[in-house]
Amino acid sequence: MFGLDPQSIAGRARVAAAASRVPTFSQSILRGMAGFTVVSLGGFGPWMLAGRWFYRHAGELGLYAACALVFVGLSGPLLHRLIIPPGSLLRCYKIFALAFGAYALVWMLSWMLLGGVIAGVTGALAGMLVMAGVLVWGFAARAGAVKVAAALFLANLAGYFAGDWAHTAVLAAAGGSGFALKPAAAILASQIVWGLCYGLGFGAGIGAAFYFCQEEARRMLKSA
């Protein structure tokens, strides 16, 4: 369906002589962190810039849906280099849209039903299992399922709660007498910090997950 099974990836790379552009583990982590941080800041844009409007006219679910659409829309150009070339852009859009969409849906349901810290942990665990399942299925990488799920869950949890802590810390500091930011600017700054932490953490997990999903393809290219 995606052309991301090991044989297809290795076959395209051999024909295009793209084996030299196979991302290493460290490159995958760094590309995931850099790319998804930008994706994250853009994805949180509707919340940062028009949160009140969404809550008034589209509700919380409408806001989450808008954020998810931006996340998916930015994913292709910023994350496709995690996939061994050539032909990675469209394939990245397909697999990431399905994987992230499934994760976002599970997380939103968890948040709306449970709320609070429990929702964050439960949504991260269930959402990451679903996202890992989609990636493992799309890449035909069953052997790496545990590593993919663990990387996504731990990185997502770290990014989410680091962002939550940083967001609260900035708002708390804004209430101090020596803090120069006005309330609206402080809120925006706290949201940006949350987006940065979430993007860096989750991005590292996404980079690792894509790397683990392509282990067999890399092995085939190396042996060839």
N, C-alpha and C positions, 0 to 999 in steps of 0.2 A: 504493500500500500504506500509506503514512504520511500522505498528504495534505500533503506538504511540498514539492512541486514549486512553482516560482514562481507559476504561474497560480492554484493553490489557495490559497497564502499570501496573495497580493494580493487575490484575490476575497473571502476571509473578512475581511481587514482593511478593505476598502472597505465591505462590508455592515455591519460592526460599528463603522464610523467609528473604527478603531483606528490609523489611519495616524500619529497624533501620538505613539503609544507605540512606534514603531519604534526599537530600540536603535541608538545610534551606535557607531562603532568603539571609542572610549574607554569608553563604557558597557559594551560587550560584554566588553572586556578586564577591567575592574574587577569586573563581575558574575561573570565566569568565575573570576577569582582569589579573590574572597570566597566564592562558592558552593562551588567545588571544594576550597578549603582546609578548609571544614567537612566536606564529603564525605570528604576525605582523612583527616582526624582520626578520623572515624567509621569509615571503611573499615579503618584500621589498628588499630581498637579490639580485634578478636579477637587480634591479635599482641601489642598492648600489655598487655591485661588477662588473656588466657588462652592465651598462646603456648605455655607448657609443657604445658598440658592438651592442646592440639591436637597438638603434636608427639608426645605419648605415645599418644593415642587415635585420632587421625585422620591423623597424618603431615603432612609438609610440604604435600602436595597438598591435603589437607583444610583446612589453615590458609589457603592461598591462595584456595581456593574460597569459604570463609566470608567472607574479606575482600572478594572480588569481589562477593558477594551484597549486602553492606552498601553498597559503592560504588554499585551499581545502585539499591538501595532508596532511598538518600538523594538520588539525582540529580534526580528529578522536581521536588520542591518547591524545591530549591536552584539548579537550572540552567534551569528551563523558561522563565524570562524572557529567555533568550538567543534564543528563537524569537519571531518577530513574532506578536503576539496577533491574534485570540482562539484558544482551543482548544489552547494550547501544552503544558499539563501532560501529558496522556496521550500526545501525540505525542513529547514529550521522553523520556518513559519508554520508548517503543517504540524510537526511533532510538538513544538512548544505551545501552540495554540490549544491543542487538545490536552496536553499534560497540565499546563498552567490553568486552563479553564476548569478542568476537573478539580484541581487543588483549590482554586478560588471558590468554587461552588460548595465543596465540602467545608471549607473554612467559614464561609458566610453562614451556612446552616448551623455550624457549631456555635458561632458567635451569637446568632439570633436566639438560639435555644438555651444556651448556657450562660454566656456573658462572663466577663472578668477573666482572672488568671486561668481558671479551669478551661474556659473556652479557648484561650490562647494555646495551652498545652495540648488539649484534645484536638483542636483544629489543626495544629502543626503535625501531630502524629498521624491522624487519619488522612489529612490532606497530602502529606508527604508519601504515605503508603500508596495512595491512589496515583500521585504524580510519578512515583518510582515505577509502579506497575505499568503505566502508559509508556514510559521511556524504555523499560526493559522489553516490553512487547514490541514497540516500534523499531528498536535496534536489534531485536532477536538476540538479547543478551541475558538469558536466564542465569547463566553462571555467575554473573556479577550482581544479581538482584539484591543480595544482602548489603553489599558495599554501596550500591546506588541509594538504597533506602536509608542507610545509616548516615551517609554524607549529606543527603538532603535534609533529614530530620534534625541532625545536630546543628548544621549550619543555619537552617531556618529558625530554629529555636534560639540560637545565640543572637542572630541578627534581630529577631523580633523583640526579645526582652532587653537587649542592649539599646535598641531604639526606644523602647518604652521607658527605660530608666533615663536615658539622655533627654527625652522629651519632657519628662517630669522634672528633671534637674534644671533644665533651662527655664521652665515656667516658675519653678521655686526661686531661682536666682533673680528672675525678673521682678519678684515681689520685694526684694531687698532694697534698701534705701540707696545703695551705691550703684544700682543697675540702671544704665542709661536708656535702654530700649523702652519704647512705649508699648502698651499692652498688645496692640495689633501686630507690631513688629516682633515682639517676644513670641507670640503664638506662631507666627510664620517661621521664625528662627528655630523653634522647637520642632516644628513639622519637618523642616529641612534636615535637621540633625537626625530625626527618626528615619527619614528616607535614606540618608547616608549610611546609617548603621545597618538598616535592613538590607540595603543593596549590597554592601560589602560582605555581610554574613551570608545571606542567601546566595549571592553571586558566587562565592567560593564553593558552596555546596553544588550549585548547578554546574560549575566548571568541572568539579570532581566527578559528578554523576555522568556527564557527557564523556569524560575520559574513560571511566570504567565501562561504559556502554560500548565503547569502540576498541576494547582490548583485543578481541579476536581479529578484527580488521587490521589492527597494527601488527599483530603477530603474522598474519598472512602476507602483509606487505614486506615485513622484515625477512621472512623465509624466502620470498620470491627474489 
